[in-house]
Amino acid sequence: MLHATPTVIEQPYFLVKRFGLVDYCTTWQAMKDFTSMRTEQTCDEIWLLQHMPVFTQGIAGKPEHILDTNNISVIKTDRGGQITYHGPGQIIAYLLLDIHRLKMGVRELVRSMENAVISLLAEYNVNAIGRIEAPGVYIGEAKIASVGLKIRKNFCYHGIALNVDMDLKPFTYINPCGYPGLRVTQTKDLGITDNLDIIALKLAQQMQEKLLHRNIKSL
């Protein structure tokens, strides 16, 4: 169970909750508990938060992509994908959604998540792209956001991580997302000066617009 008291922002179909800096395993368990207990009437939620330093290895993860943990914990998790790093200064949007109710397939959901980040960065005149062969969001050849999901009985959890203002060095201890030598970047290095709270709320707004296919009033 998460111990932080979230700020709740109500929007049509979604509750957006802000948790601050929280432990990965505690949050992961909370997502699983929420998904196990939800029904067809349960409101969908977006959780905005940061994690303390941790490597997470998806169900397709291969140990050879971990080059040096440097005493950072490695958690084998149930999301799709390979190895990635989470740490303070990275915004994570966990999506706890009924994809059947949203009438979305997994590919459309992933594209919507990526497009939310692309549209957010476009607000700052930054051109970002997605790649069909390598999910996530990229600035040129550098990755700025990673995607990973778990689908259970038409319900999803996990989500997308956007690098904002963090220590990027731990990414050099792994092959990010299973790609040796993949460069990573963050909004701070692109000249974006808005803080994490502002960017997180803008991300939540863009996420809802892409998932609900409608304009959402400013948060």
C-alpha contacts under 8 A as a table, 3 or more apart, distances in Angstrom:
res1	aa1	res2	aa2	distance
1	M	26	T	6.29
1	M	27	T	7.23
1	M	29	Q	7.09
1	M	30	A	5.21
2	L	22	V	7.90
2	L	26	T	6.29
2	L	27	T	6.23
2	L	30	A	6.48
4	A	19	F	5.74
4	A	20	G	7.46
4	A	22	V	7.78
5	T	19	F	6.60
6	P	17	K	5.33
6	P	18	R	4.82
6	P	19	F	4.88
6	P	20	G	7.97
7	T	16	V	7.89
7	T	17	K	5.42
7	T	18	R	5.14
7	T	19	F	7.25
8	V	15	L	6.47
8	V	16	V	5.61
8	V	17	K	4.69
8	V	18	R	6.83
9	I	15	L	5.93
9	I	16	V	5.06
9	I	17	K	6.53
9	I	219	L	7.92
10	E	14	F	6.51
10	E	15	L	4.99
10	E	16	V	6.45
11	Q	14	F	5.32
11	Q	15	L	6.17
11	Q	16	V	7.61
13	Y	43	C	5.91
13	Y	44	D	6.04
14	F	43	C	6.01
14	F	44	D	4.79
14	F	45	E	5.01
14	F	46	I	6.93
14	F	208	Q	7.86
15	L	43	C	7.05
15	L	44	D	6.42
15	L	45	E	4.58
15	L	46	I	6.19
16	V	45	E	5.76
16	V	46	I	4.72
16	V	47	W	5.94
16	V	48	L	7.31
16	V	204	A	7.23
17	K	45	E	7.36
17	K	46	I	6.20
17	K	47	W	4.85
17	K	48	L	6.00
18	R	47	W	5.96
18	R	48	L	4.72
18	R	49	L	5.96
19	F	22	V	7.05
19	F	47	W	7.15
19	F	48	L	6.23
19	F	49	L	5.13
19	F	50	Q	7.84
20	G	48	L	7.43
20	G	49	L	4.85
20	G	50	Q	5.87
21	L	49	L	6.00
21	L	50	Q	4.61
21	L	51	H	5.39
21	L	52	M	6.61
21	L	88	P	7.08
22	V	26	T	7.71
22	V	27	T	7.12
22	V	49	L	7.05
22	V	50	Q	6.20
22	V	51	H	5.14
22	V	52	M	6.41
23	D	26	T	5.53
23	D	27	T	6.30
23	D	51	H	5.73
23	D	52	M	5.94
24	Y	27	T	5.21
24	Y	28	W	6.04
24	Y	51	H	5.94
24	Y	52	M	7.19
24	Y	54	V	7.45
25	C	28	W	4.98
25	C	29	Q	6.13
26	T	29	Q	5.29
26	T	30	A	6.23
27	T	30	A	4.95
27	T	31	M	6.22
28	W	31	M	5.16
28	W	32	K	6.35
28	W	158	H	7.96
29	Q	32	K	5.06
29	Q	33	D	6.07
30	A	33	D	5.04
30	A	34	F	6.05
31	M	34	F	5.12
31	M	35	T	6.13
31	M	96	L	7.44
31	M	157	Y	6.51
31	M	158	H	7.65
32	K	35	T	5.13
32	K	36	S	6.05
32	K	157	Y	7.75
33	D	36	S	5.12
33	D	37	M	6.19
34	F	37	M	5.37
34	F	38	R	6.00
35	T	38	R	5.33
35	T	96	L	7.28
35	T	152	R	7.99
35	T	155	F	6.82
35	T	156	C	7.69
35	T	157	Y	7.50
38	R	41	Q	7.72
38	R	42	T	5.56
39	T	42	T	5.25
40	E	98	D	7.56
44	D	95	L	7.91
44	D	96	L	5.76
44	D	97	L	4.85
44	D	98	D	6.61
45	E	95	L	6.24
45	E	96	L	5.17
45	E	97	L	6.52
46	I	93	A	6.29
46	I	94	Y	5.58
46	I	95	L	4.80
46	I	96	L	6.18
46	I	204	A	7.38
47	W	92	I	7.73
47	W	93	A	5.50
47	W	94	Y	4.97
47	W	95	L	6.64
47	W	96	L	7.98
48	L	91	I	6.87
48	L	92	I	5.70
48	L	93	A	4.78
48	L	94	Y	6.61
48	L	200	A	6.77
48	L	204	A	7.89
49	L	91	I	5.99
49	L	92	I	5.39
49	L	93	A	6.80
50	Q	86	H	7.73
50	Q	87	G	6.68
50	Q	88	P	5.71
50	Q	89	G	6.89
50	Q	90	Q	5.93
50	Q	91	I	5.54
50	Q	92	I	5.90
51	H	54	V	7.43
51	H	86	H	5.94
51	H	87	G	5.13
51	H	88	P	5.87
51	H	90	Q	7.73
52	M	86	H	7.02
52	M	87	G	4.99
52	M	88	P	5.83
53	P	72	I	6.58
53	P	73	S	7.69
53	P	85	Y	7.38
53	P	86	H	5.66
53	P	87	G	4.23
53	P	88	P	6.89
54	V	72	I	5.78
54	V	73	S	5.31
54	V	74	V	6.17
54	V	75	I	7.33
54	V	85	Y	5.93
54	V	86	H	5.43
54	V	87	G	6.52
55	F	72	I	6.89
55	F	73	S	6.11
55	F	74	V	4.66
55	F	75	I	6.19
55	F	83	I	6.79
55	F	84	T	5.67
55	F	85	Y	4.50
55	F	86	H	6.29
56	T	74	V	5.70
56	T	75	I	4.82
56	T	76	K	5.92
56	T	77	T	6.36
56	T	83	I	5.64
56	T	84	T	5.60
56	T	85	Y	6.36
56	T	86	H	7.67
57	Q	60	A	7.81
57	Q	61	G	5.30
57	Q	62	K	7.95
57	Q	74	V	6.99
57	Q	75	I	6.05
57	Q	76	K	4.77
57	Q	77	T	5.89
57	Q	81	G	7.53
57	Q	82	Q	5.47
57	Q	83	I	4.30
57	Q	84	T	6.66
58	G	61	G	5.01
58	G	76	K	6.25
58	G	77	T	5.39
58	G	78	D	5.93
58	G	79	R	5.16
58	G	80	G	5.12
58	G	81	G	4.82
58	G	82	Q	4.77
58	G	83	I	6.18
58	G	148	G	7.93
59	I	76	K	7.37
59	I	77	T	6.63
59	I	78	D	5.64
59	I	79	R	6.17
59	I	80	G	5.54
59	I	81	G	6.43
59	I	82	Q	7.06
60	A	80	G	6.49
60	A	81	G	5.51
60	A	82	Q	5.54
61	G	65	H	7.78
61	G	81	G	6.46
61	G	82	Q	4.06
61	G	83	I	5.89
61	G	178	G	7.57
62	K	65	H	5.90
62	K	66	I	7.93
62	K	82	Q	6.92
62	K	83	I	7.81
62	K	178	G	7.78
63	P	66	I	5.61
64	E	67	L	6.85
65	H	83	I	6.98
65	H	174	I	5.57
65	H	175	N	4.96
65	H	176	P	7.66
65	H	178	G	5.88
65	H	180	P	7.68
66	I	69	T	6.84
66	I	83	I	7.48
66	I	173	Y	6.61
66	I	174	I	4.60
66	I	175	N	6.59
67	L	173	Y	5.20
67	L	174	I	5.05
67	L	175	N	7.34
68	D	173	Y	4.91
68	D	174	I	6.78
69	T	72	I	5.24
69	T	73	S	7.06
69	T	74	V	7.46
69	T	173	Y	6.23
69	T	174	I	7.83
70	N	173	Y	7.49
78	D	150	K	6.55
79	R	148	G	5.54
79	R	149	L	4.93
79	R	150	K	4.80
79	R	158	H	6.70
80	G	148	G	5.24
80	G	149	L	5.59
80	G	150	K	6.43
81	G	147	V	7.98
81	G	148	G	6.07
81	G	177	C	6.71
82	Q	176	P	7.74
82	Q	177	C	4.80
82	Q	178	G	5.56
83	I	174	I	7.34
83	I	175	N	7.29
83	I	176	P	6.00
83	I	177	C	5.03
83	I	178	G	6.31
84	T	146	S	7.93
84	T	171	F	7.40
84	T	174	I	7.55
84	T	176	P	5.41
84	T	177	C	5.70
85	Y	170	P	6.94
85	Y	171	F	6.29
85	Y	176	P	7.78
86	H	90	Q	6.76
86	H	161	A	7.85
87	G	90	Q	5.97
87	G	166	M	6.97
87	G	167	D	7.69
88	P	166	M	6.03
88	P	167	D	7.93
89	G	163	N	6.91
89	G	164	V	5.70
89	G	165	D	4.63
89	G	166	M	4.29
89	G	167	D	7.68
89	G	196	L	7.16
90	Q	161	A	6.60
90	Q	162	L	5.66
90	Q	163	N	4.55
90	Q	164	V	5.30
90	Q	165	D	6.57
90	Q	166	M	6.16
91	I	161	A	5.69
91	I	162	L	5.13
91	I	163	N	6.42
91	I	164	V	6.76
91	I	196	L	7.05
91	I	200	A	6.40
92	I	159	G	7.31
92	I	160	I	5.77
92	I	161	A	4.29
92	I	162	L	6.24
93	A	158	H	7.89
93	A	159	G	5.74
93	A	160	I	5.42
93	A	161	A	6.39
93	A	204	A	7.53
94	Y	157	Y	6.40
94	Y	158	H	4.85
94	Y	159	G	4.37
94	Y	160	I	6.52
95	L	156	C	6.89
95	L	157	Y	5.32
95	L	158	H	5.95
95	L	159	G	5.32
96	L	155	F	7.06
96	L	156	C	5.50
96	L	157	Y	4.66
96	L	158	H	7.32
97	L	155	F	5.59
97	L	156	C	5.35
97	L	157	Y	6.88
98	D	101	R	5.42
98	D	102	L	6.41
98	D	154	N	5.94
98	D	155	F	4.61
98	D	156	C	6.64
99	I	102	L	4.84
99	I	103	K	5.92
99	I	104	M	5.36
99	I	105	G	7.01
99	I	154	N	5.62
99	I	155	F	5.94
99	I	156	C	6.98
100	H	103	K	4.90
100	H	104	M	6.36
100	H	105	G	7.98
100	H	154	N	5.62
100	H	155	F	7.64
101	R	104	M	7.88
102	L	211	L	7.60
102	L	212	L	7.48
104	M	108	E	6.00
104	M	109	L	6.12
105	G	108	E	5.31
105	G	109	L	6.14
106	V	109	L	5.00
106	V	110	V	6.22
107	R	110	V	5.17
107	R	111	R	6.19
108	E	111	R	5.07
108	E	112	S	6.05
109	L	112	S	5.06
109	L	113	M	6.26
109	L	211	L	7.45
110	V	113	M	5.11
110	V	114	E	6.24
110	V	135	P	7.67
110	V	147	V	7.43
111	R	114	E	5.09
111	R	115	N	5.96
111	R	130	G	7.87
112	S	115	N	4.99
112	S	116	A	6.13
112	S	207	M	7.36
112	S	210	K	5.44
112	S	211	L	6.23
113	M	116	A	5.20
113	M	117	V	6.79
113	M	147	V	7.96
113	M	159	G	7.98
113	M	160	I	7.10
113	M	207	M	6.34
113	M	210	K	7.40
113	M	211	L	7.89
114	E	117	V	5.36
114	E	118	I	6.25
114	E	130	G	6.40
114	E	136	G	6.20
114	E	137	V	5.99
114	E	147	V	7.92
115	N	118	I	4.79
115	N	119	S	5.93
115	N	130	G	7.68
115	N	210	K	7.18
116	A	119	S	5.24
116	A	120	L	6.13
116	A	203	L	6.71
116	A	206	Q	4.91
116	A	207	M	5.01
116	A	209	E	7.87
116	A	210	K	6.18
117	V	120	L	4.94
117	V	121	L	6.17
117	V	137	V	7.24
117	V	145	A	7.76
117	V	162	L	7.88
117	V	203	L	6.63
117	V	206	Q	7.40
117	V	207	M	7.84
118	I	121	L	5.28
118	I	122	A	6.17
118	I	127	N	7.38
118	I	128	A	5.37
118	I	129	I	6.51
118	I	130	G	7.94
118	I	137	V	7.13
119	S	122	A	4.91
119	S	123	E	6.55
119	S	206	Q	7.00
120	L	123	E	5.37
120	L	124	Y	7.35
120	L	202	K	6.78
120	L	203	L	6.28
120	L	206	Q	6.58
121	L	124	Y	5.30
121	L	125	N	6.57
121	L	126	V	5.19
121	L	127	N	6.87
121	L	128	A	6.91
122	A	125	N	4.70
122	A	126	V	5.04
122	A	127	N	6.01
122	A	128	A	7.50
123	E	126	V	7.38
124	Y	192	I	6.99
126	V	190	L	7.72
127	N	139	I	6.79
128	A	137	V	6.56
128	A	138	Y	5.55
128	A	139	I	4.95
128	A	140	G	7.32
129	I	137	V	5.65
129	I	138	Y	5.32
129	I	139	I	6.65
129	I	140	G	7.80
130	G	134	A	7.94
130	G	135	P	6.70
130	G	136	G	5.90
130	G	137	V	4.81
130	G	138	Y	6.20
131	R	134	A	5.24
131	R	135	P	5.72
131	R	136	G	6.85
131	R	137	V	7.31
131	R	138	Y	7.94
132	I	135	P	6.05
135	P	146	S	7.15
135	P	147	V	6.38
136	G	143	K	7.16
136	G	144	I	7.72
136	G	145	A	5.46
136	G	146	S	4.64
136	G	147	V	5.41
137	V	143	K	5.91
137	V	144	I	5.77
137	V	145	A	5.00
137	V	146	S	6.73
138	Y	141	E	6.34
138	Y	142	A	5.45
138	Y	143	K	4.32
138	Y	144	I	5.54
138	Y	145	A	7.08
139	I	142	A	5.26
139	I	143	K	6.24
139	I	144	I	6.77
139	I	185	T	7.75
141	E	182	L	7.79
141	E	183	R	6.92
142	A	182	L	6.81
142	A	183	R	4.68
142	A	184	V	4.74
142	A	185	T	5.88
143	K	146	S	7.51
143	K	182	L	7.48
143	K	183	R	6.29
143	K	184	V	4.56
143	K	185	T	5.99
144	I	162	L	6.04
144	I	163	N	5.62
144	I	184	V	5.84
144	I	185	T	5.16
144	I	186	Q	5.58
144	I	187	T	7.76
145	A	160	I	6.71
145	A	161	A	5.31
145	A	162	L	4.39
145	A	163	N	6.23
146	S	160	I	5.60
146	S	161	A	5.29
146	S	162	L	6.86
146	S	177	C	7.96
147	V	159	G	5.88
147	V	160	I	4.51
147	V	161	A	6.63
148	G	158	H	6.19
148	G	159	G	5.47
148	G	160	I	6.43
149	L	156	C	6.63
149	L	157	Y	5.90
149	L	158	H	4.95
149	L	159	G	5.58
150	K	156	C	5.44
150	K	157	Y	5.43
150	K	158	H	6.28
151	I	154	N	6.28
151	I	155	F	5.59
151	I	156	C	4.39
151	I	157	Y	6.76
152	R	155	F	5.13
152	R	156	C	6.13
162	L	186	Q	7.60
163	N	166	M	6.83
163	N	185	T	6.94
163	N	186	Q	4.63
163	N	187	T	6.51
164	V	186	Q	4.88
164	V	187	T	4.71
164	V	188	K	5.83
164	V	196	L	6.89
165	D	186	Q	6.44
165	D	187	T	6.78
165	D	188	K	5.47
165	D	196	L	7.78
166	M	186	Q	7.71
167	D	170	P	7.20
168	L	171	F	5.76
168	L	172	T	7.70
168	L	184	V	7.48
168	L	185	T	7.69
169	K	172	T	5.52
169	K	173	Y	7.45
170	P	173	Y	5.26
170	P	174	I	7.39
171	F	174	I	5.62
171	F	175	N	7.36
171	F	176	P	6.31
171	F	184	V	7.55
172	T	175	N	7.19
172	T	176	P	7.97
174	I	180	P	7.88
175	N	178	G	5.05
175	N	179	Y	5.12
175	N	180	P	4.56
175	N	181	G	6.42
175	N	182	L	6.83
176	P	179	Y	5.62
176	P	180	P	6.98
176	P	181	G	7.86
176	P	182	L	6.23
179	Y	182	L	5.57
185	T	189	D	6.82
186	Q	189	D	5.57
186	Q	190	L	6.77
187	T	190	L	5.05
187	T	191	G	6.75
187	T	192	I	5.47
187	T	193	T	7.97
188	K	191	G	5.48
188	K	192	I	5.21
188	K	193	T	6.32
189	D	192	I	7.29
194	D	198	I	6.21
194	D	199	I	6.52
195	N	198	I	5.60
195	N	199	I	6.35
196	L	199	I	5.17
196	L	200	A	5.83
197	D	200	A	5.11
197	D	201	L	6.28
198	I	201	L	5.36
198	I	202	K	6.26
199	I	202	K	5.04
199	I	203	L	6.02
200	A	203	L	5.01
200	A	204	A	6.25
201	L	204	A	5.02
201	L	205	Q	6.24
201	L	219	L	6.59
202	K	205	Q	5.06
202	K	206	Q	6.20
202	K	219	L	7.47
203	L	206	Q	5.11
203	L	207	M	5.95
204	A	207	M	4.99
204	A	208	Q	6.22
205	Q	208	Q	5.31
205	Q	209	E	6.31
205	Q	216	I	6.42
205	Q	217	K	7.99
205	Q	218	S	7.06
205	Q	219	L	6.78
206	Q	209	E	5.08
206	Q	210	K	6.19
207	M	210	K	5.28
207	M	211	L	6.08
208	Q	211	L	5.07
208	Q	212	L	5.67
208	Q	213	H	7.77
208	Q	214	R	7.92
208	Q	216	I	7.07
209	E	212	L	5.33
209	E	213	H	5.32
209	E	214	R	5.09
209	E	215	N	5.34
209	E	216	I	5.92
210	K	213	H	5.19
210	K	214	R	7.24
